Amino acid sequence: LPIGGMSGMPMRTFAGAVIRQWLQVIAFVLIVFLALVAIYIPLSIGIALFSVLSPALASFLAVASGAVTLVIFFYLYFATAGIVMDNLSAPATISRSVNLVRMNFLPTLGFFAVSTLIGLGMTVLLLQLSNLALWVVTPAIVISAYIGTGLAMALLVFYRTRYLGTESTLVA
């Protein structure tokens, strides 16, 4: 897996790449925010008007719009990994993320579920442990950082393996 391609570059070049990637992440967040605002302002007005006719159906539409948001964010799951790993622009990484999730839907869904379960489960467990005694807080923070770093690295490795597998099927 070609991970860590920037390891041998000079510090000045590395700092420039980090700033460029940081700006691309901000651009990605702004694109997603503006797209969601463009979708949800008219949708919210429509749901509000529809609630006059049927409050129950309007509540269902509000929940359905939340589900649509979850699906949108699921398809954008690899966007930041594409920016960091491949130095892509925000629109290019959005397109790649959607294509990777579409072509690897079940493995991505499984990875998403397992990593969310691990992250949330360890958070609940460490929170319960830190409530037992004050001295447990520092080890809980270290353990949480260790697990979070492992999950972040797992995301990058999962992204890279899915991308290389998808790329090889497109070429062949």
CNS distance restraints for C-alpha pairs under 8 A (distance, minus, plus):
assign (resid   1 and name CA) (resid 157 and name CA) 7.91 0.50 0.50
assign (resid   1 and name CA) (resid 160 and name CA) 7.07 0.50 0.50
assign (resid   1 and name CA) (resid 161 and name CA) 7.26 0.50 0.50
assign (resid   3 and name CA) (resid  85 and name CA) 7.40 0.50 0.50
assign (resid   3 and name CA) (resid 157 and name CA) 7.94 0.50 0.50
assign (resid   3 and name CA) (resid 160 and name CA) 7.95 0.50 0.50
assign (resid   6 and name CA) (resid  14 and name CA) 7.01 0.50 0.50
assign (resid   9 and name CA) (resid  13 and name CA) 6.46 0.50 0.50
assign (resid   9 and name CA) (resid  14 and name CA) 6.28 0.50 0.50
assign (resid  10 and name CA) (resid  14 and name CA) 6.15 0.50 0.50
assign (resid  11 and name CA) (resid  15 and name CA) 6.00 0.50 0.50
assign (resid  12 and name CA) (resid  16 and name CA) 6.29 0.50 0.50
assign (resid  13 and name CA) (resid  17 and name CA) 6.21 0.50 0.50
assign (resid  14 and name CA) (resid  18 and name CA) 6.18 0.50 0.50
assign (resid  15 and name CA) (resid  19 and name CA) 6.22 0.50 0.50
assign (resid  16 and name CA) (resid  20 and name CA) 6.10 0.50 0.50
assign (resid  17 and name CA) (resid  21 and name CA) 6.06 0.50 0.50
assign (resid  18 and name CA) (resid  22 and name CA) 6.03 0.50 0.50
assign (resid  19 and name CA) (resid  23 and name CA) 6.17 0.50 0.50
assign (resid  20 and name CA) (resid  24 and name CA) 6.23 0.50 0.50
assign (resid  21 and name CA) (resid  25 and name CA) 6.20 0.50 0.50
assign (resid  21 and name CA) (resid  83 and name CA) 6.16 0.50 0.50
assign (resid  21 and name CA) (resid  84 and name CA) 6.25 0.50 0.50
assign (resid  21 and name CA) (resid  87 and name CA) 6.69 0.50 0.50
assign (resid  22 and name CA) (resid  26 and name CA) 6.35 0.50 0.50
assign (resid  23 and name CA) (resid  27 and name CA) 6.13 0.50 0.50
assign (resid  24 and name CA) (resid  28 and name CA) 6.07 0.50 0.50
assign (resid  24 and name CA) (resid  83 and name CA) 6.88 0.50 0.50
assign (resid  24 and name CA) (resid  89 and name CA) 6.07 0.50 0.50
assign (resid  24 and name CA) (resid  90 and name CA) 5.62 0.50 0.50
assign (resid  25 and name CA) (resid  29 and name CA) 6.22 0.50 0.50
assign (resid  25 and name CA) (resid  80 and name CA) 6.49 0.50 0.50
assign (resid  25 and name CA) (resid  83 and name CA) 7.02 0.50 0.50
assign (resid  25 and name CA) (resid  90 and name CA) 6.99 0.50 0.50
assign (resid  26 and name CA) (resid  30 and name CA) 6.17 0.50 0.50
assign (resid  27 and name CA) (resid  31 and name CA) 6.09 0.50 0.50
assign (resid  27 and name CA) (resid  90 and name CA) 6.18 0.50 0.50
assign (resid  28 and name CA) (resid  32 and name CA) 6.21 0.50 0.50
assign (resid  28 and name CA) (resid  79 and name CA) 7.98 0.50 0.50
assign (resid  28 and name CA) (resid  90 and name CA) 4.93 0.50 0.50
assign (resid  28 and name CA) (resid  91 and name CA) 7.44 0.50 0.50
assign (resid  28 and name CA) (resid  94 and name CA) 7.92 0.50 0.50
assign (resid  29 and name CA) (resid  33 and name CA) 6.00 0.50 0.50
assign (resid  30 and name CA) (resid  34 and name CA) 5.99 0.50 0.50
assign (resid  31 and name CA) (resid  35 and name CA) 6.07 0.50 0.50
assign (resid  32 and name CA) (resid  36 and name CA) 6.08 0.50 0.50
assign (resid  33 and name CA) (resid  37 and name CA) 6.11 0.50 0.50
assign (resid  34 and name CA) (resid  38 and name CA) 6.02 0.50 0.50
assign (resid  35 and name CA) (resid  39 and name CA) 6.22 0.50 0.50
assign (resid  36 and name CA) (resid  40 and name CA) 5.81 0.50 0.50
assign (resid  37 and name CA) (resid  41 and name CA) 5.75 0.50 0.50
assign (resid  38 and name CA) (resid  42 and name CA) 7.24 0.50 0.50
assign (resid  39 and name CA) (resid  43 and name CA) 6.33 0.50 0.50
assign (resid  40 and name CA) (resid  44 and name CA) 5.66 0.50 0.50
assign (resid  41 and name CA) (resid  45 and name CA) 6.28 0.50 0.50
assign (resid  42 and name CA) (resid  46 and name CA) 6.10 0.50 0.50
assign (resid  43 and name CA) (resid  47 and name CA) 6.08 0.50 0.50
assign (resid  44 and name CA) (resid  48 and name CA) 6.02 0.50 0.50
assign (resid  44 and name CA) (resid  62 and name CA) 7.98 0.50 0.50
assign (resid  45 and name CA) (resid  49 and name CA) 6.19 0.50 0.50
assign (resid  46 and name CA) (resid  50 and name CA) 5.97 0.50 0.50
assign (resid  47 and name CA) (resid  51 and name CA) 5.99 0.50 0.50
assign (resid  47 and name CA) (resid  58 and name CA) 5.54 0.50 0.50
assign (resid  47 and name CA) (resid  61 and name CA) 6.92 0.50 0.50
assign (resid  47 and name CA) (resid  62 and name CA) 7.04 0.50 0.50
assign (resid  48 and name CA) (resid  52 and name CA) 7.18 0.50 0.50
assign (resid  48 and name CA) (resid  58 and name CA) 7.36 0.50 0.50
assign (resid  49 and name CA) (resid  53 and name CA) 7.67 0.50 0.50
assign (resid  50 and name CA) (resid  54 and name CA) 6.36 0.50 0.50
assign (resid  50 and name CA) (resid  55 and name CA) 7.42 0.50 0.50
assign (resid  50 and name CA) (resid  58 and name CA) 5.97 0.50 0.50
assign (resid  51 and name CA) (resid  55 and name CA) 4.31 0.50 0.50
assign (resid  51 and name CA) (resid  56 and name CA) 7.53 0.50 0.50
assign (resid  51 and name CA) (resid  57 and name CA) 7.29 0.50 0.50
assign (resid  51 and name CA) (resid  58 and name CA) 4.94 0.50 0.50
assign (resid  51 and name CA) (resid  59 and name CA) 7.71 0.50 0.50
assign (resid  54 and name CA) (resid  58 and name CA) 6.19 0.50 0.50
assign (resid  55 and name CA) (resid  59 and name CA) 6.15 0.50 0.50
assign (resid  56 and name CA) (resid  60 and name CA) 6.36 0.50 0.50
assign (resid  57 and name CA) (resid  61 and name CA) 6.20 0.50 0.50
assign (resid  58 and name CA) (resid  62 and name CA) 6.20 0.50 0.50
assign (resid  59 and name CA) (resid  63 and name CA) 6.30 0.50 0.50
assign (resid  60 and name CA) (resid  64 and name CA) 6.08 0.50 0.50
assign (resid  61 and name CA) (resid  65 and name CA) 6.08 0.50 0.50
assign (resid  62 and name CA) (resid  66 and name CA) 6.44 0.50 0.50
assign (resid  63 and name CA) (resid  67 and name CA) 6.37 0.50 0.50
assign (resid  64 and name CA) (resid  68 and name CA) 6.25 0.50 0.50
assign (resid  65 and name CA) (resid  69 and name CA) 6.33 0.50 0.50
assign (resid  66 and name CA) (resid  70 and name CA) 6.39 0.50 0.50
assign (resid  67 and name CA) (resid  71 and name CA) 6.33 0.50 0.50
assign (resid  68 and name CA) (resid  72 and name CA) 6.18 0.50 0.50
assign (resid  69 and name CA) (resid  73 and name CA) 6.23 0.50 0.50
assign (resid  70 and name CA) (resid  74 and name CA) 6.09 0.50 0.50
assign (resid  71 and name CA) (resid  75 and name CA) 6.30 0.50 0.50
assign (resid  72 and name CA) (resid  76 and name CA) 6.38 0.50 0.50
assign (resid  73 and name CA) (resid  77 and name CA) 6.13 0.50 0.50
assign (resid  75 and name CA) (resid  97 and name CA) 6.37 0.50 0.50
assign (resid  75 and name CA) (resid  98 and name CA) 5.06 0.50 0.50
assign (resid  75 and name CA) (resid 101 and name CA) 5.83 0.50 0.50
assign (resid  75 and name CA) (resid 102 and name CA) 7.66 0.50 0.50
assign (resid  76 and name CA) (resid  94 and name CA) 6.29 0.50 0.50
assign (resid  76 and name CA) (resid  97 and name CA) 5.52 0.50 0.50
assign (resid  76 and name CA) (resid  98 and name CA) 6.16 0.50 0.50
assign (resid  77 and name CA) (resid  97 and name CA) 6.63 0.50 0.50
assign (resid  77 and name CA) (resid 101 and name CA) 7.91 0.50 0.50
assign (resid  78 and name CA) (resid  82 and name CA) 6.18 0.50 0.50
assign (resid  78 and name CA) (resid  93 and name CA) 7.81 0.50 0.50
assign (resid  78 and name CA) (resid  96 and name CA) 7.99 0.50 0.50
assign (resid  78 and name CA) (resid  97 and name CA) 4.95 0.50 0.50
assign (resid  78 and name CA) (resid 100 and name CA) 7.95 0.50 0.50
assign (resid  78 and name CA) (resid 159 and name CA) 6.60 0.50 0.50
assign (resid  79 and name CA) (resid  83 and name CA) 6.50 0.50 0.50
assign (resid  79 and name CA) (resid  90 and name CA) 7.76 0.50 0.50
assign (resid  79 and name CA) (resid  93 and name CA) 5.17 0.50 0.50
assign (resid  79 and name CA) (resid  94 and name CA) 5.53 0.50 0.50
assign (resid  79 and name CA) (resid  96 and name CA) 7.53 0.50 0.50
assign (resid  79 and name CA) (resid  97 and name CA) 5.38 0.50 0.50
assign (resid  80 and name CA) (resid  84 and name CA) 6.21 0.50 0.50
assign (resid  80 and name CA) (resid  93 and name CA) 7.56 0.50 0.50
assign (resid  81 and name CA) (resid  85 and name CA) 5.68 0.50 0.50
assign (resid  81 and name CA) (resid  86 and name CA) 7.84 0.50 0.50
assign (resid  81 and name CA) (resid 155 and name CA) 7.65 0.50 0.50
assign (resid  81 and name CA) (resid 156 and name CA) 6.03 0.50 0.50
assign (resid  81 and name CA) (resid 159 and name CA) 6.93 0.50 0.50
assign (resid  82 and name CA) (resid  86 and name CA) 5.32 0.50 0.50
assign (resid  82 and name CA) (resid  87 and name CA) 6.79 0.50 0.50
assign (resid  82 and name CA) (resid  88 and name CA) 6.11 0.50 0.50
assign (resid  82 and name CA) (resid  93 and name CA) 5.38 0.50 0.50
assign (resid  82 and name CA) (resid  96 and name CA) 7.57 0.50 0.50
assign (resid  82 and name CA) (resid  97 and name CA) 7.45 0.50 0.50
assign (resid  82 and name CA) (resid 159 and name CA) 7.98 0.50 0.50
assign (resid  83 and name CA) (resid  87 and name CA) 4.82 0.50 0.50
assign (resid  83 and name CA) (resid  88 and name CA) 4.84 0.50 0.50
assign (resid  83 and name CA) (resid  89 and name CA) 6.61 0.50 0.50
assign (resid  83 and name CA) (resid  90 and name CA) 7.16 0.50 0.50
assign (resid  83 and name CA) (resid  93 and name CA) 6.31 0.50 0.50
assign (resid  84 and name CA) (resid  88 and name CA) 7.76 0.50 0.50
assign (resid  85 and name CA) (resid 156 and name CA) 7.57 0.50 0.50
assign (resid  88 and name CA) (resid  92 and name CA) 5.96 0.50 0.50
assign (resid  88 and name CA) (resid  93 and name CA) 5.68 0.50 0.50
assign (resid  89 and name CA) (resid  93 and name CA) 6.06 0.50 0.50
assign (resid  90 and name CA) (resid  94 and name CA) 6.21 0.50 0.50
assign (resid  91 and name CA) (resid  95 and name CA) 6.34 0.50 0.50
assign (resid  92 and name CA) (resid  96 and name CA) 6.19 0.50 0.50
assign (resid  93 and name CA) (resid  97 and name CA) 5.91 0.50 0.50
assign (resid  94 and name CA) (resid  98 and name CA) 6.23 0.50 0.50
assign (resid  95 and name CA) (resid  99 and name CA) 6.24 0.50 0.50
assign (resid  96 and name CA) (resid 100 and name CA) 6.00 0.50 0.50
assign (resid  97 and name CA) (resid 101 and name CA) 6.12 0.50 0.50
assign (resid  98 and name CA) (resid 102 and name CA) 6.00 0.50 0.50
assign (resid  99 and name CA) (resid 103 and name CA) 6.05 0.50 0.50
assign (resid 100 and name CA) (resid 104 and name CA) 5.89 0.50 0.50
assign (resid 100 and name CA) (resid 105 and name CA) 7.86 0.50 0.50
assign (resid 100 and name CA) (resid 162 and name CA) 7.02 0.50 0.50
assign (resid 100 and name CA) (resid 163 and name CA) 6.76 0.50 0.50
assign (resid 100 and name CA) (resid 166 and name CA) 7.34 0.50 0.50
assign (resid 101 and name CA) (resid 105 and name CA) 5.02 0.50 0.50
assign (resid 101 and name CA) (resid 108 and name CA) 6.32 0.50 0.50
assign (resid 103 and name CA) (resid 166 and name CA) 7.46 0.50 0.50
assign (resid 104 and name CA) (resid 108 and name CA) 5.97 0.50 0.50
assign (resid 104 and name CA) (resid 162 and name CA) 7.30 0.50 0.50
assign (resid 105 and name CA) (resid 109 and name CA) 6.00 0.50 0.50
assign (resid 106 and name CA) (resid 110 and name CA) 6.08 0.50 0.50
assign (resid 107 and name CA) (resid 111 and name CA) 6.06 0.50 0.50
assign (resid 108 and name CA) (resid 112 and name CA) 5.93 0.50 0.50
assign (resid 109 and name CA) (resid 113 and name CA) 6.07 0.50 0.50
assign (resid 110 and name CA) (resid 114 and name CA) 6.06 0.50 0.50
assign (resid 111 and name CA) (resid 115 and name CA) 5.91 0.50 0.50
assign (resid 112 and name CA) (resid 116 and name CA) 5.94 0.50 0.50
assign (resid 113 and name CA) (resid 117 and name CA) 5.99 0.50 0.50
assign (resid 114 and name CA) (resid 118 and name CA) 6.08 0.50 0.50
assign (resid 115 and name CA) (resid 119 and name CA) 6.00 0.50 0.50
assign (resid 115 and name CA) (resid 151 and name CA) 6.59 0.50 0.50
assign (resid 116 and name CA) (resid 120 and name CA) 5.92 0.50 0.50
assign (resid 117 and name CA) (resid 121 and name CA) 5.60 0.50 0.50
assign (resid 118 and name CA) (resid 122 and name CA) 5.90 0.50 0.50
assign (resid 119 and name CA) (resid 123 and name CA) 6.19 0.50 0.50
assign (resid 119 and name CA) (resid 147 and name CA) 7.52 0.50 0.50
assign (resid 119 and name CA) (resid 148 and name CA) 7.08 0.50 0.50
assign (resid 119 and name CA) (resid 151 and name CA) 7.78 0.50 0.50
assign (resid 120 and name CA) (resid 124 and name CA) 6.24 0.50 0.50
assign (resid 121 and name CA) (resid 125 and name CA) 6.14 0.50 0.50
assign (resid 122 and name CA) (resid 126 and name CA) 5.87 0.50 0.50
assign (resid 122 and name CA) (resid 144 and name CA) 7.38 0.50 0.50
assign (resid 123 and name CA) (resid 127 and name CA) 5.95 0.50 0.50
assign (resid 123 and name CA) (resid 144 and name CA) 7.19 0.50 0.50
assign (resid 124 and name CA) (resid 128 and name CA) 6.23 0.50 0.50
assign (resid 125 and name CA) (resid 129 and name CA) 6.27 0.50 0.50
assign (resid 126 and name CA) (resid 130 and name CA) 6.00 0.50 0.50
assign (resid 126 and name CA) (resid 140 and name CA) 5.70 0.50 0.50
assign (resid 126 and name CA) (resid 144 and name CA) 7.59 0.50 0.50
assign (resid 127 and name CA) (resid 131 and name CA) 6.36 0.50 0.50
assign (resid 127 and name CA) (resid 140 and name CA) 7.87 0.50 0.50
assign (resid 128 and name CA) (resid 132 and name CA) 6.91 0.50 0.50
assign (resid 129 and name CA) (resid 133 and name CA) 7.51 0.50 0.50
assign (resid 129 and name CA) (resid 136 and name CA) 6.76 0.50 0.50
assign (resid 129 and name CA) (resid 137 and name CA) 7.99 0.50 0.50
assign (resid 129 and name CA) (resid 140 and name CA) 7.64 0.50 0.50
assign (resid 130 and name CA) (resid 134 and name CA) 6.59 0.50 0.50
assign (resid 130 and name CA) (resid 135 and name CA) 7.86 0.50 0.50
assign (resid 130 and name CA) (resid 136 and name CA) 5.14 0.50 0.50
assign (resid 130 and name CA) (resid 137 and name CA) 4.96 0.50 0.50
assign (resid 130 and name CA) (resid 140 and name CA) 6.68 0.50 0.50
assign (resid 132 and name CA) (resid 136 and name CA) 7.49 0.50 0.50
assign (resid 133 and name CA) (resid 137 and name CA) 7.57 0.50 0.50
assign (resid 135 and name CA) (resid 139 and name CA) 7.79 0.50 0.50
assign (resid 136 and name CA) (resid 140 and name CA) 6.04 0.50 0.50
assign (resid 137 and name CA) (resid 141 and name CA) 6.20 0.50 0.50
assign (resid 138 and name CA) (resid 142 and name CA) 6.38 0.50 0.50
assign (resid 139 and name CA) (resid 143 and name CA) 6.03 0.50 0.50
assign (resid 140 and name CA) (resid 144 and name CA) 5.94 0.50 0.50
assign (resid 141 and name CA) (resid 145 and name CA) 6.12 0.50 0.50
assign (resid 142 and name CA) (resid 146 and name CA) 6.12 0.50 0.50
assign (resid 143 and name CA) (resid 147 and name CA) 6.14 0.50 0.50
assign (resid 144 and name CA) (resid 148 and name CA) 5.96 0.50 0.50
assign (resid 145 and name CA) (resid 149 and name CA) 5.99 0.50 0.50
assign (resid 146 and name CA) (resid 150 and name CA) 6.19 0.50 0.50
assign (resid 147 and name CA) (resid 151 and name CA) 6.15 0.50 0.50
assign (resid 148 and name CA) (resid 152 and name CA) 6.15 0.50 0.50
assign (resid 149 and name CA) (resid 153 and name CA) 6.14 0.50 0.50
assign (resid 150 and name CA) (resid 154 and name CA) 6.02 0.50 0.50
assign (resid 151 and name CA) (resid 155 and name CA) 6.21 0.50 0.50
assign (resid 152 and name CA) (resid 156 and name CA) 6.49 0.50 0.50
assign (resid 153 and name CA) (resid 157 and name CA) 6.20 0.50 0.50
assign (resid 154 and name CA) (resid 158 and name CA) 5.89 0.50 0.50
assign (resid 155 and name CA) (resid 159 and name CA) 5.97 0.50 0.50
assign (resid 156 and name CA) (resid 160 and name CA) 6.14 0.50 0.50
assign (resid 157 and name CA) (resid 161 and name CA) 6.11 0.50 0.50
assign (resid 158 and name CA) (resid 162 and name CA) 6.06 0.50 0.50
assign (resid 159 and name CA) (resid 163 and name CA) 5.98 0.50 0.50
assign (resid 160 and name CA) (resid 164 and name CA) 6.05 0.50 0.50
assign (resid 161 and name CA) (resid 165 and name CA) 5.99 0.50 0.50
assign (resid 162 and name CA) (resid 166 and name CA) 5.96 0.50 0.50
assign (resid 163 and name CA) (resid 167 and name CA) 5.90 0.50 0.50
assign (resid 164 and name CA) (resid 168 and name CA) 6.11 0.50 0.50
assign (resid 165 and name CA) (resid 169 and name CA) 6.41 0.50 0.50
assign (resid 166 and name CA) (resid 170 and name CA) 6.27 0.50 0.50
assign (resid 167 and name CA) (resid 171 and name CA) 6.25 0.50 0.50
assign (resid 168 and name CA) (resid 172 and name CA) 6.07 0.50 0.50
